[in-house]
Structures are given as structure tokens and as C-alpha cells.
Amino acid sequence: MRWTQRMTVVSTASAEYRLLEAMPLPTALIRGEQVLRVNAALATLLGVPASELEALSLSESIRRFVPAERGWVEPLYESLVRGGPLPEGPVWVRVQPVNGPQRTLALRHAPGAHPDELVVVLLEAEAEDSVRRLTEALVAAAATMLRCRDERSVLETAVDAIYRQGFSVSVVYVDGDAFRYGPLRQSPFIVAEAEQLYGMPLADVRIPNAALPHFLEVLERRKAAFHHDMLGVARFPPSANGESPVCQLHPPDMRGLDAPILVDGHPFGVLSVQGPALTPAGASTLELFAQLVGGALENVRHHQMSAVRLEEVSRLQDELVARERLEVLGEAAGVVAHEVRNPLGAILNAVAVLRREAHLGPTGQAAVGMLEEEAIRLEDIVRDLLDVVRPLEPRPRPVQLGELVRRALGQMHGPPDAPTLRFSVDEAAETPPLEGDETLLQLAVTHLVRNAVQASPAGGKVRMTVEPADGGVRLVVEDEGPGIPDVDPQRVFQPFFLTRANGRGLGLAIVRRVVLAHEGSVRASSRTRGGARFELWLPRAPSRMSPV
């Protein structure tokens, strides 16, 4: 914003002189040839007391402090005093302080509250160009932040952009009744010395709120604070021996800015920037950038919340479709079970009678054996079908998942001439027990292990791992079979989804129903080196286990 727009209300009233005095930029108020008021920043710049400067006429001030530019600066101000137009943009002049080298400054003009008053503000020429470069860099960083999808990426992008402009920067999180350090870009020497004083990495240091009152003030006022003297503000709290790293390590001319980061209207943290080239104008740009950081963090949270809600909607929709499918399947399964089980019982009774017949030859015995095998297989299919659709009512008790895995392996019986598979069970020693229905969990584990055995080739290996994970226990079963077909891996848990010609498509559906009844999760994937991987997770103590 141009100074002509920002500074249109300046009065010669004494109360407003105090406002002028508080400005951090060198500023003067003039009326004709008279210098009405100069602030402390201008007196410091020129090295002359404010009272002495106010006693000089405008012409005397120009001759004394702008001697190299006197030839054209005097006519310019004479024109302004007569009501001439204000210059467009800054006026560059070489100013000679009483003590110190000549400095090139940009003079900005604005009309005062009265027609005959003029406000003059001096800006460092290099600082103004630095502010322009800083603004351009932060605008580009803000566009990048809006594309970030996690909070860490937003903050890393922000501190990188500020650090590349020559400033030290850190983000300090609000963590309950304490502060802690987030992403930062500081001198490695300063970080090393600070960590040596604290005896731990900065990321592990929790700083009580009372130890950083300037941060608390920034968050309470929701307004940035610019510090002309970094040594006057403790950037790090004292260590155990009472030493403060900032007092020892920062140079005496260091300036600083603390800007609040607000997310959804709540304090998130503080953006803390330091550097000798930091100016009030640059600080204003950084304060606005801190607001953009907060907006980018809000954007990330909204995206994450939307993703969670979309996932929840998809899950509920899948469950609804699965329940409807099971209802239809349940009605059909009841009819099939009723109509098939009675004939199967009769067939198996007939098989038992035929086996006692002595006159059956080898061919007859083989035919009877085949009949019995197929009848038992059909009975297993009916039983699995009923397991898929019948309501599950878990009765929880302490269960060791590793014991269920070993028990399932003991139930694996194949033909005498079948090639022997290799099994490995790796159970972590600290694996805790679960609260679950032992019968149902045994059913699920047995089907999962049987699926791996049936998918494995001759001489293959089935690996099983049981370990604690995320507040529960994880079982991983890996085989060396053909892997998951080129479809959505979750489809393998649907009833009658077949991956083998001799499969039934019911075992994994049973696994999923049992796991969901225990508030767990199960997923399938293909291994990079061939084979399938099934990962089952169960909570240690489900909050509820209602019938499914």
C-alpha cells in the first residue's frame, strides 16, 4: 500500500505527535520552512537530538544533512510548500548523518491533516528492495503451501521460503501449557549450542508458557511483535544452569519478529523470524505471511477431514451393500441347507453301509471313497455358507492369537502323497492377549491359514507373524502362490469371489465377518516377489461387540 494511502490523517495536535513518535520508521512533520516534529527513529538516524532538529529550518536541515543533493532537493520542497504535486513513488537521496557514513534513503511523502502540512518518511533503499524480494518469495511460497496435503509440508515450505531470504526462522507450537519447537532454520552453531545447554534435541524441549511471556502476549493480542533488539527478548528459555542461548549466540544488531499463527481462530503457534536486515516493512510482510500459513493449515485440515468423511461414507455404503447381499444370501442359504443336508445325510449313511460290504472289489471301494469324499466336501460347503450368513454373537474372553495360529496349523491335513509345505510362525514375545470370542477367532484364523496353504505351490513356504501393533495385535500371513488377481484386493473378501478353480469363495468372507464383529480390520495385497499377503488387526479390548 502506498504511503499516500496509508498516512492521510496526521494532525499537529500533541496527542497525534505521540503517535508519530511511536512510529519505527524515521519520520518528520513539516509546515512550510518549519520542522514541526521529528520522531526518535529520525533523531537516531541523523545522530542529533530531536529538539535540535526541530529548531532548524527546512533549508538548514537540507544543507546540513543532504548536502550532495541540495541543488535539486531544495527546489522540490519549495514547490511542495507552494502546493505543488507530490512526487510519484519514492525520492532517492544521499543522507549524511552527523556521525557515520553516507546512506542512500528513499523519501516518501504524504499530505498531513491540514493543507499546509507534509509528512516525510525515510526508508532504507536496500531494505525496500529487500522487502520487494521477500514479498515475491513469500507469494510464491503461499501458492505452494495451498497445494500441500499435510501440516508438516506447509510449515517446511514456509520456513524454507523465509530462510532463503537470509533470515533465521522457527515455528513454535502451542502444546497445552507449554511451547515446543517445530520446523526451524537456524544457524547449526546456534542449534548445537542450545541443544548442548538443554542436554537434548530442541524438538524434545517443552518450554513452560510462563518462560516465554512475549509469545503468550503475541497469541493473546493476536498481533505480531517487532523487536529492534533481540538481546532484549529471550528467544530460548534459560537452561538448568540459568544460561540463555540467545543472549550468548545472537549478534547485538539482531532484530526479530514474532507473528501469531491462528488455525480456525485458535492459536496454533508462533512464527519467529530473526535477522539484522529485518525491517518494520519486512516484518509487516511476514506478519501477513503468518496469516497465510494459518490459512494453508486450515486448508490441510479441511482436506483431511473431507477425506476421512468420504472414507467413512464409502465404508458405510460398502457395509450397507454387504448387509443387503448377506440378507439375500441368508434366505437362499437357509433353503439350500434345508434341502441339501437331508439328502447328504442319507448319502453318507449309504456310504457307511456299502463300506461294510465284503464283496466290493477295488473298483467299488474306490467309487465309494470318491462318493464319500464329494459328499463331505458338499457338506463343508453348506457349513461354510451358513457360517457366512448366520448372525455372529461374540462372547469375549482373553485369547492368545499366536495360540490360535498354532492350533490352526495342527488342523491342516492333506493327502498322504501331498508335497510338504514349509511353515514359519514368528510371534513377538511381548504380544498381549486379546478380548475376543475364541471360537469365532479360531474359525477366522483357520480359514486364513487354510487359504494360504491351498494357494501355495509344492514345496512353498507360508510365513505367519504375530506382533503388537497400534493398541492391538496384528497377524500377517504370506504365501508364495499366484497372488491377488488384478482387481480391487478387497473384493477377495466378498462371498463366492474365486481365485482358484477348486475354491469355494466363502473362507475369506467368513474371515472378514469375524474380524468386523471384533472391530478389527483385514486387508489383502500382492507381494512384490510373488504370492499374497493378508494382514489382520484386532484391538486388544473392543469398545463393543454387538451381533453382526
Disulfide bonds with the S-S distance in Angstrom:
none
